[in-house]
Amino acid sequence: MNAATIELSLTIPAAQAGQRLDQALAALLPDYSRSRLKAWIDSGEVRVDGAVLRPRDKVFGGEAVAINASLPQETRAAAQDIPLVLVHEDKHVFVVDKPAGLVVHPGAGNPDTTLQNALLALDPKLASLPRAGIVHRLDKDTSGLLIVARTLPAHTSLVRMLGERDVHREYEAVCRGVMTAGGTIDAPIDRHPTERVRMAVREGGRDSVTHYRVIARFRANTHVRVQLETGRTHQIRVHLAHAGYPIVGDRVYGGRLTMPKGANEELRQALREFPRQALHAARLKFDHPVTGKPLECASPLPADMRGLLDLLAADARAA
């Protein structure tokens, strides 16, 4: 199997002080599995301040980490001709506008017809990169913007930028409940203790920070803009539900369905039957991973969310 070489340089933040080396790297490099990072540490492909450490060795914050590791070619996913909307394209980067319903990576229950399969048809050279160059994720039923690296230098740089929180990611969501103001949710996230398909706010979980502000208030719902500081699994959905404002249509974290008092049947049906979580990755801002030039991309709200907001606004005007 062919292999590429990946080179990464990063600094352990103070927030990771006291963690095991493999835990700290897993938090900083979420696109790589814990087992892969551990193998790199064990093989001496990770150096901390120039020294080879063990996965269990503690870090103290401020250490310079250099990774020079082999990266086996990804060959499992097959190319499939699935239409994609590209918001940006150059020889190093794609920015894809993912529709709701499209799974990002093949996995259990979704062996094919994923974004990864589509990307391999669009650019077969992506087979040489981890996960066909996809450097972050969106849930199946979340729509919007995703960055894809097309070259190893771009991939290396983007993984570092995401780990160092240098990619600005902004979402829009429709929530249950009326927020009085925006704010910040700083609450650690980990696997739910008993339901392994869910995430939850848990003491000792991974550092997770979400900023939000109100775009519009309705009688029983709020349209919010959300900015991710970290990028944990289901982070926005978990954090907003934890704050008491679950996302409309979220079958996992949404809780008991409530309706605006006296709402007409059209709005009641829309809220009851909204087919997915009303969450959209609307804007991305980052420096190009190779040229360094600022890059900003935007995606308009899809029709299903626009229709829901129109009904909520009409209900508020009629009240």
N, C-alpha and C positions, 0 to 999 in steps of 0.2 A: 504494500500500500504506500503510495506517495505521501510525503510529509512536508509541511512547510515549517518555517521557524517563526515564532512570535517573540517579539521583544517589547517588554513593558517596563516603565519606570514610574513609581508612585511613592508617596510618603504616607506612613501610617498616621492617621489623624489622632488627636488627643482622645477623641471619643472611643477609640478602640483600645485604649490603655488597659492592661490587665487581661486581655483576651489571649487565647492561644493564637499562634501564627496562622494556622489553617482557618480558624474562625474569622479572624480579622480580614484575611484575603477573600474569604467567601462573601463577607459583607461588602467589600470594595469592588469585587469582580463577580457580580451575580450571574453573568452569562456563562461562567465556567462552573462545572460541578465541583462539589467538595472533594470527590474522589480524584478528579483530575488535578486539582490544586495540590492535594496531598501527595500525589505521585510526583509532581514537579518538585515539591519540597524534598521528598525522600531521595530523588535522583540528583539533587544538588543544582537543579535548574533555577532555583530561587535563592537569591542572596540578600541578606539583610545587613546593611552597613558593611557589605563586602564579605560577610561570613555565611556559611551554610548552617542553618538551624534545623531543629526537628519540628514536625507539625505541632507538637504539644508545648513547645517553648513559648513563653509569654512575651508580648510586646509591650512597650511603655509609651508609645506615641512619639512621633518625630523621626522614626527610623526611615532610611532610604531603602526601598525594596527594588531590586532589579530582577526581572524574569527574562530568561533567554531559554525558551523551551520549544520542543518539537510538537507540532500540531498535526495529527493524522488527518488525511483527506476524508471528508464526509462523503459517504457513498450510499447511504441507506435509502434516502428519499429519491423518488423518480420524478423526472420532469413531466409536468402536465400543463397543457395549454389552457390556462384559466385567465380570463381578462383581468387586467389590473389597471388602476388609475395611478399615474405617476405625477406627483406635484413638482418634483425636481429630479433631474437626471444629469449626471456628468460621468466622466470615466471612473470616478472613485466612489460615488454615492448615488443611491436612489432614495427618494422619500416617497413612500407609498401611502395612498389614501385607502385604508382597509375598510371594506363594508362590514356591517354587523353580520354575524353568522359565519364568517370565514375564520377557521382555526389557523393559528400562526404556525405551529409545528406539528408534524405527525406524532401520534401517540396512541395510547390505548383508546379504542373507540373511534379514532380518527386516523386511520393508517395512510390516507392520501387525501387529495383535493384540498390541500392546505396552502397557505401563503408560501411556504417553503417550496412545495411542488411547483407552484406558479413561477416563482423566481428562478428556479432551475431551468425552466423552459425559456424564460425571458433572457437569461444570461447563463449559459452552461458553465462558464468559468467559476461561478459561485460555488460549485461542488468542492472547490479546494479550500473553502472557508467554513468555519464552524456554523452550523445551522444556516447555511447558504447566505452568510453575511448579516443575518438579523441580529442586531445588538441589544434590543430590548423587546418587550412583549406588550400585547394588548389581549385582554380576554376575548374569547370567541364572540360574545355579544356586545363588545365595545367597538364602536366605529372610530375611524380617524387615522392620524398620521403615525407612521413608523419609519425609522431610519434603517437603511440597509447599506452595509459596506460592500463595495465591489472589489476592493483590493486589500491585501494583507496590511499595508501601511495604514489605510483608512480604518480597517477593523481594529488594529492595535490602538490607534489614536482615539477612536470613538469609545472603546471599552474603558480606556483610561479616563476620558472626559466624563463618562457616565459615573464611574466610580468616584470621581472628584466633584461630582454635582455641577459640572460645567455645561450641561444641556438643560435649557429652559423648556419645560413641558407644561402646557396649559390645557385644561379640559373644561367642558361645560357639562352640567348635569341638571336634571330636574329632580328635586327631592320632595319627600313628604314633610309637612310641617312648615311653619313660617319662621324664618330666621329673622332676628332683630338686627343683626349686624354680621359682618365678616369676622374672621379670626384665624387662629392657628391651632391645629390638633397635633400635639406632640405626645404620642403614645406608642409604646413598642408593640410589634406585631409578631406572632408566631402561629404555628399550627394549633387548631382547636384541640383541646385535650382529649376529646372523645370522638369528634366528627372530623376525620382526617381530610375530607374534601373541603373543609372550611378553614379559614384563617380567623384569628381573634386577637383582640388587644389583651396581652398577657405580660405580667411582670417578668423580666428577664428575656423578653423577646428582642427582635432586632430593631434598632433605632429607626423610627418612622415619623416623618414630619410632613404634614399637609397644610397648605394655606388655602383659604377660601374667602370669596367676597360675593356679595349679593349683586346680581344683575337685575332681577325683578322679583317682586313678591306678589303672590296671588292669595286667594282666601284661605287655602289650606296647603299650598305648595310654594316652593321657592326655586327660581332659576339661578344657579350659582356658577361662578367661574372658579376653578380649582387649579392650584399650582403645586406640582410635586417637588419636594426637596429631596426625598428618597424615592425608591421605586420598588416597594415590596409587592408580593403577590396580593392582588385584590385590595391594594392599600386604600384607594379612594372609597371603595364600597364599604370596607370595614370601618374606616375612620368616620365617615358620615353617619353610618348606622350607630356607631358607638356614641356619637354626639347627639343622637336622637333625631336625625334627619336622613333616614334611609332613602336610597334612590328608587324612584318609581320604576316598577317592572322588575326589580331585583328579586328573583325567586329564592336566592340563598340567604341574603341578609336583609330583605325588605320587611320581614315581620308581618303583622296583621294589616290587611288592607283597610284604609280609611278613606272616606269620601267627604268632599266639601258639603256642608249642610245645605240641602235644597238644590243640589246640582242637577242639571237636566240629564236625561238618559244618554245623550251623545257623549257627554263628558264622563259620566259614570262608566260607560262601556269602554271608553278610551283608557281610563285609568285601570279598570279591571283587566283589560285584555292587552295592555301594552306588551309587545312580544319580547322585550329584552330590557336590560337595565338601560335607563335613559342617560347614557354616558358617552361622550364624544371627545376624542383627542383633537382639539381644535387648532392648536398652534405649537410650533417648534422653533426655537431660536438657539443657534449654536455656531461656533466658528468652524469653518470647513476643516475637516481633519487633515487635509494635505496642504491646501493653500493658505489656511488661516483666515480667510476672508469671512466676515459675518454672513450667515445664511439664515433667513427667516421664511417659514412656510406656514400657510394657513389652509384650513379646510372648513367650508361652510357647514352649518348644521344640516344633517340629513333630513329628508322629508318627514320621517316619522316623528322626530323630535319637534320640528317646526309645526307640524299639525297639532301635536299635544299642547305646545305653548300657545298656539292660536286659540284653542278651546279654553284653556285656563284663563287667558286674557279676556275672552268674551264673557266667561262666567263672572270674572271680577267686575267687569263693566256693568253687568246686569244686576249685580247685587244691590 
